[in-house]
Amino acid sequence: MNHPHPRSGANLPRRRFVQGLAAGGALAALGLAPRPGHAVPPQVPVLSGSQFDLSIGRSPADFTGRPRMATTVNGSLPGPLLRFREGDTVTLRVANRLRDDMTSIHWHGLLLPANMDGVPGLSFDGIAPGETWEYRYDVRQSGTYWYHSHSMLQEQAGLYGALVIDPLEPPPYRYDREHVVLLSDWTDMDPLALFRRMKKDAAYDNWYRPTVGDFIRDARANGVRQALRERAMWDRMRMTPSDISDINGHTYTYLMNGAAPAGNWTGLFQPGEKLLLRFINASAMTYFDVRIPGLKMTVVAADGQYIHPVTVDEFRIAVAETFDVLVEPAGADAFTVFAQDMGRTGYARGTLAVRHGLAPPVPALDPRPLLTMDDMGHGGMDHGAMGHAAMDHGAMDHAAMGHAGMDHGDGGMQRHPTSETGNPLVDMQAMSLAPKLDDPGVGLRGNGRTVLTYGAMRSLFDDPDGREPGREVELHLTGHMEKFAWSFNGTKFMDAEPLRLRYGERLRITLVNDTMMSHPIHLHGMWSDIEGDDGEFQLRKHTVDMPPGTKRSFRVRADALGRWAFHCHLLYHMEAGMMREVSVEEGA
């Protein structure tokens, strides 16, 4: 039995906090909320064309009954939906109306010159208060993307929005109507205060610690000795099987197109129509598991790129990913769009309906998932004899290493860079890893629903480069749970040398997740072409999800000169150090 958290004495009842206010948000606080009896809620503004004027400022927002100031674009949270056309040259004039803070906008997943990428310190200096920065670039792709601030923690405070690029050629599927479904997480806390809290008490939101009853249950199932061994292993890792996410619904209110669950965002359809739903995970820290009870979803694009259609009941969308799905509503006037967080502590919710005002039932949250040693990359090992984060496996010759799925000559055990050995910022090393491309993920296995996996997706095109990688770079995702320290290879961003690529080269990047957390890894400016279990090109993405216990490889064509960011897209992980500079240089 779960008891109330000792810090849960909030001003609002828990249920109301989870669901939020029916008329909450920045638009409501600006006086644009629907009047009593008015059936149509406010909609996210849409801006189309090739010339855009965007103003970044602060606007009041109220999702929980406690008004706060949000960082907004043109007074809207989320920011306006921007609509480009492939082949156009777009100009976006971004004015900083913040009183004291620098700002920026990064165009997530777009191929553009490095000085237009919007990352302060790498692309440009940022946009100072009172100044306007002009972004101008050619639109070289189509699909569903998004934009967000890359300054401080403004993304958490509301500075994000959807970006849709209409293709020059018709898509390889038909639809009658489309809706953007942008998911995000909102906190009433100041984002900097939330970051400080994570540094002080990283387990603040983990209310579900193991109990004596849990131990008795495990002992009955597996024997006392095994139960003691498992508990000791978790204790050495300073974590519990319920550590699914750092921040969850105990802090966050989850939003769908800027509406809390009680706000019931509604997308209309007419009977017989086929809908295209463009899902975007614009949250700071939240993975969502999405389904529409009563409807199958056919996934037709991932991260803006067409794939062979895959029909599923549910999909997990990592932070910063986008999925386009087709649905054909039939047999009812309304269907719930349900997006529960990975830790099952809350949800975003909306409705597909023939008219506004309908509210079909909302499913109950699924049971809380628990991590296993196999999830952590320690499956089949002698946990009692295994040392913790203290194994020196020698320096790695990345250029000479084989493909990620091959035996590296150490009996199948994963090797680690010497920078992890004895490192106070590394509290765990995974030893038994696999790509796990066909694994639905913790909390989704065996749930009776067909769940999307990376292994089920194939790009609708062949490898656009065609060359075999000329070299391999292996990077380990590392962290320390209690210190809330995150890094690559145990080295924080500020202390790391850039990863230097030769302009035009084709290389393989292999990521090894040495932590117990999932990390969505985003390389700016270039595509990440995920390799399948056979080592061949499988799926083009801009963000590669890395669940715990995984080792995944992707190919990169270094076709974009300049300085680029490469980082975990969990905002506070990036802020805590899980970021590198990638420098693409002539003749490097």
N, C-alpha and C positions, 0 to 999 in steps of 0.2 A: 504494500500500500504506500502511495506517495503522500507525504505530509506537506503542508504548506511551507513554502520557502520562508526562512526567517526574515528575508528582506522584501517580502511581497506585500507589505502593508501600504499599497499605493492608494492614492485618492480615489481611483476609479475601480469599480468591480472588475475582476479579471476578464470576465466574458466581454464586457464593453470595451476593454482595452484591446483585446484580440480583434474584435470586429470593427472597432473604430466608430466614427460618427457617420451617419447616413449622408450628411451634407458637409463632410470634412474636406480639407485640402486647401491649396492656395487659391483656387478659383472661388471657393466658398468664402474664404476669409476676405476676399476682395469684393464681396457683395454680389457674386455671380452665381451663388447657389440657387437651386430651384426653389420657388416659392411654394408654400403649402398647397398641395393639390396640383402642382405643376408636374407633369409626368416625365419631362425630358431633362435629364441631368446635364450639367455643362460638359462640353466636349473639349478635347485637347485641340488647340488651334493647328491648322495645316497651312504651311507656306510652300508654294511651288514656284518653279522657274529656275533662273540662273543668277539672279541678283537677290541677296538677302541682307537684311539689317537685323542684327540680334543685339539685345541689350541685357547684360548680366547685372542683376541687382538683388535686393532682398525684398521679400514679400511675406506677409503674415500667412501662416498655415495652421490649421487646426484639425488634426486627425483623431485626437483622443479626449477633447474637452479642455486641453491646456494649450492655448495659442502659443506658437513659436514662430521665429523668423526663419524662413527657408531661403536658400540661394537659388534664384530662378532665372529663366531665360524669357524675356518679354513678359515677366510677371506670371508665368505659367509653370506648374509642376505636375507632370514632366514638362520639359520645354516643348516648343512647337514641333510637330512632325514636319520634317524637311523632306521635300520631294524633288529629286534631281532626275535628269534624263541622261542615259548613257551616251557618251560622245560630246556632251556639252562642256563648256568651260564655265565653272561657277565662281562667283565672287561673293564672299560672305564678310560683311563688315561687322566686327564684334566690338561693342562698346562696353567698357568696364565702368559701371555705375556704383560699384562698391566703394565705400568711403575710405577704407584703409588697406584693403587686400589686393594683391596681384591676382590675376585670373588667367584662364586659358580654356581652349576647347580642343580636344583631340577627336579626330574623325575615325572611329574604331573600325579597323578592317579595310580602310580605303588605301589604295595604292596612289601615292602622291609624292612630290619632292619632300626631302627631309625637313626643309625649313617651313613647310606647311603642316607638319604633323602635330604641332601644338603641345610639345612637351617642354616645359621650361627647364633650362639648363642643358638641353640637348638640341632641340629644334630652334629655340629662340629664347629671349629673356623673359617672356611672359608679357601680359598686358597690364600696365600700371593703372591705378585708379585715375579716372578721368580721360584715359586714352582710348583710342580705337585702333584695332589691328585688322588689316585686310588679308583674309585668306583668299587665295586664287589658285585654282588647279583644274586640270582636265579630268573629267569623269571617265575612268577607263574600265568600268565594270558595272554590273547591275545586281539587284537583289536587296535583301533586308540587312541593314546595319544600324548603328546608333552612334551617338556622340556624347561626350561627357568631359567634365573638367579634368585636367591633370595637375591641378594646383592644390596643394595641401589636401584637405579632406572635403573639398566642396562637393564632390560627387555624392557623398553621403547626405549632404544637406539639401540636395534636390537638383543639382546642375547636371542634368542628363536629358536626352530625348531621342526619339526614333528618327531614323534616316532610311528612306526608301528610294531606290534608284530604278526607274522604269527602263526595261531593256529596249535596245534597237530592234531586235528580232523577237517575235512572239515566243512566250515560254512554251516548253514541251508539255503543257497540260492546259486544261480549260477550267475557267471559273467564272461565276457570275457577279460576285461581290467580294470585297476583301475587308478585313479588319486587322489593325495592328493591336497586339496584346502585349503591352510592355509591363513587365513585372519588376518590382523594386521593394526595398525595405526602408522604413522610416523610423527614426528615433527622435523622441523629444529632447534627448540629451544633446549638448554641444558635442560634435564629433571629436574634438580634441579631448574633451573630458572623458568620452567613451574610450578613446585610445589610452589615456592615462590609467583608466580603470583596468583595461586589459593588461597593461604592464604590471599593475599592482596585484591583480587577482584574475588571472586568465580563466579560471574555472567559475567565475561569478554566475554565469548563466546555466551551468550544469547542475541542475537541481536533482538529478537522478543518480545519486551515488550508490554503490553497492551496499546492501544491508545484510544483517545476520540471516534474514530469511532467504536472501539470494544465495548466500554461501551454503545454507542447509540444502536448498534445492539442487545446487551444483554438486554437492557431496553425494546426495542420493542418486543423482544421474550418473556421475563419473567416478565416484569414490572420493574419500576424504583426502588421500594423498594427491590426487590429480587436482582437486579443488584448491588445496593449499598451494600447490605449485603454480597454478594459473593466477591465484590472487597475488602471490609473491612477484610474479612476472609483471603484472599490471602495476604493482607498487613500485618496482624498480624503474618502470617507464614513467612514473609519476602521472598516471592517467587512469581512466576507468573505461570500461567497454561502452559507456554512454557518451563519450566525448566525440560526438558526431560533428558539431559545429561550435565555433568559438562564441558566437553571438546568435541568439535565436529569438523566438516569439515571446520570451520573458522580457526582452528589451524592445524588440521590433514590432511595429504594425506593418503588415504586408499589404502592398498596394498593387492594383491592376489598373493601368492607365491613370494613375493618380488618385484612384478611389480605394478607400478602405473596404473590407468585406461588406460592411453594412451599407456602403454607398452603392453597391451592386451595379458596377459598370455593365452596360448592356450594348451588345452588338446586334443589329437587326438583320433579319433574313425574311424572304418570302418562301412559302412552300415550293419545293422543287428546285430551289437554287443550290448551287455548289459554292461553298465559301472557301476562300483562301485566308487562313489565319497566319499572320506574321508574328511569331512569338519572339520576344527579346527579353533576355535576363539582364536588366540594367541595375541590379542590386549591388550593394557594396560587399556583402558577405554571404549571401544566401543562395544555396542550391534549391531549386524547386522541382517537385515531381508533379507533372501535369497530366490531367485526364479530363474527359468530358463524358460523364456517365451516360450510357445509352448511345454513344456515337463512336465509330471507328475513326481514327485519324490516319491519313496517308501523308507521310513525310516526303516532301518533294525537293527540299533544299536545306542545306546546313551551312551556316555562316555565309549566306548569300549565294552559295554555289549549288547548282542543280545536282541532285543525286537520283539514282534509280529509285522509283517510288517504293516505300516500305510502309505497310499498313500495321498499325499498332493500337493498343488500348491506352498506352501511357508512355511518357518519356521523361527522363531527367534532363534538365537544362542547367548546365553549369553557369556560374557568373560570367557574363560577357558573350555567351553563345547566342546564336539565333537559329530558330527552326521555322520553316514554312510548312504548313500542313493544310491538306484539303479535307473538308468535312461536308457531308450532305445531310442536313437536319431533316428528319422525317419521323412521323408518328407522334409528335408532340409539338406544342407551341413554344416551349422553352426548354433549354438545356443549361446545366450549370457548368461553367468553366472553372475547374477546381485545381489550384496549385498549392499543395502543401509543402512546407519546408522539409528538408531532408531529415531533420531530427524530430519531426512530428510534434512541433510545439505551436504551430499556427498555420495560417493559410491566407492566400489571396484568392479572391472569388469574384466571378462575374457571370453574366448570363448571355446566351444567344437566344433571341426571342423574336416573335413576329410583331411585337409591339412593346413599348416601354411599360414598366410597372409590373412585369411578371417576375416571380422569384421562386423557381423550383427548389426542391430540397437540396441542402448542402450535405455531402457525405461526411461521416465521422472521420476524424483523423485515423490513419492506420496505426497499428501498434508501434511503440517506440522500438527502433532497431538497436541492436547491440553488436559491437565489433567483435570479431574473433581474432585469434592469433594468425590465422591464414589471411584475414583481411589486412593484417599489419605487416605481411611479408615475413612471418615467422612460422609458417605452416610446416608441420612435420619435424620440427627441431626439438632438441632436448632443452626446453626452456630453463630447467633447473640448473643445467651446467653452462648455459650460455652467458658469457659476460655481456655487459651492457655498454654499447658505444665505446668499446675500448680495444677493438680489433684493428691492427695495422695490416692492411692488405697490400701495402706497397703502392708506389706511384703507378698511374695508369699511362701507358703509351697509347693515346687515343688514336693516333694515325694508324697504328698497327692492329688495333682491336678489330675483331670480327663484328658481324651484325649482332644486334641486341639479344637475339634469341639463341646465340651460340654459346657453347661451353668455353669459358675464358681460361681454362687450364688450371682452375683451382677447385676441381671437384664439383663444379656447378654452383659454388658459393659466390655470392656477389662480392666484388672487390670495391674498395672505397678509397677516395683520395686521401693522401696523408694529412691534408688540411683539416680533416674531420677528427683525426686521432687526438685524444686528450683535449678536445675543444670544448670550452665551457658553454658554447652556443649550440652544441649538438647533444641531445639527450637520447637519441635513438638511431640505430642503423638497421635497415631491413636486409635480410640475408637470403631470402627465398622469394624471388620476384618473377613476374610474368607480365606480358602485355595485357592480358585479361580483356581483350577487345569484345569478347562475347558475354562478358559478365554484366548483368543489369545493374549490379551495385548493391551495397548494403541496404537492407530495407525493401528491396524490390524483387529479390529472388523468391520464386515459388509463391507469388501472391495471387495466382490464378488469372493474371492479366498478361497480355503480350506486351513486353516492354522493349523499347528501342535500345539498341546497343551500337557502339562504334562498329563492331564486326558486321552488323546487318546493313550498314550503309556503304554504298559504292558511288564514287563520283560518276556523273553521266558522261565523262570524257576520259580519255587515256592520259597518262602522265604528260603534262604539257611541256616538260623539259626533255625527258627521254634518256638522259645520261645517268649512268651509275654515279653515286657520290664518290668524289675523289678522296675524301677524308672524313673522319668521324670525330665529333666532339661529344663527350659525355659529361653531363652536369647532374649533380645530386641536389635534390630538394631537401633542405635541412632545417631543423628548428629545435627549439627548446620550449616545451609547453609552459613550464612554470614561469620562465622569464619572458614569455611571449616574444622570443627572438626568432627571426626567420631569415633564411639566406639561401644562396647557392654554394654548395661545397663548403659550408660552414663559414663563408666569408660574406659579410654584409656589403651592400651596394657601395657605401662610401669607401670601403677598404679594398675593393676588387678592381683589377685591371680590366679594361674592355676586352670583349671577345672580338678578335679582329678577323674579318672575312675578306677574301680577295674578290674584287668585283668580277662578276661573271661565273664564279665557281659554283659547283653543285656539291653540297656537303650533307652529311647526315648528323642530326642532333639527336642524341639519346638522353632521355630524362629518366632518372632513377629517384623514386619517391622514398626517401628514408624516414619520412614522418608518418604519423597516424592520421593526418588530415588529407582531404582532397584539395588539390590546387589546380585552378585553371590557368594555364601558362600561355601568355600572349606575346608574340613577336611582332613588333611594329614594322610596317613598310613592306613586308614580304609574306608570301604564303607559307604555311606549314603543311606539307604533303605527308600525311600519316601513312606509314607502311603497315601492311597486313602481316599476318603470321608467317606468310611465305616470303616476306621481305620485299614484296613488290608494292608499287604505289596503289593506294586504296581510296583515300579520302582527303580532299583539300579543305583546310580550315584555317581560320585566323587565331583560334583559341583551342588549345589542346588540353582536355581534362586529364588530370593525373590522380586517380583514386589512390588511397594507401595500398602498399604492396604491389604497385605496378612499375613496370619498366617499358617505356614506349619510345619508338623512334619515328622521326619524320625527316623528310628531305626539304632542303631550302635551296632555292636559287638566289644567289646574292646579286640581284639585278637592280639594287637601289643604293646608290652612293650616299654616304653620309652617316650621321650618328643616330642610332635608333634605340628605343627602350625595349627590354626583354624582361618580363616580370610576371609574378603571380598576380592575377586580377582580383584576388581577395584584397580589398583596399588596405586593410590594416596590416596584412602580411607584407604588402609592397612597402608601406610606410615603415615597417619594422626592419626592412632590409632585403627582402626576397626580390631583388632586381639586379640586372646587369646592363651595362651599355654594350651594344653591338655596333661595331664600327666597320662599315663596308668601304674599302679603300682600293684605289688603283694600285696594282702591283704589290699588294700587301703580302 
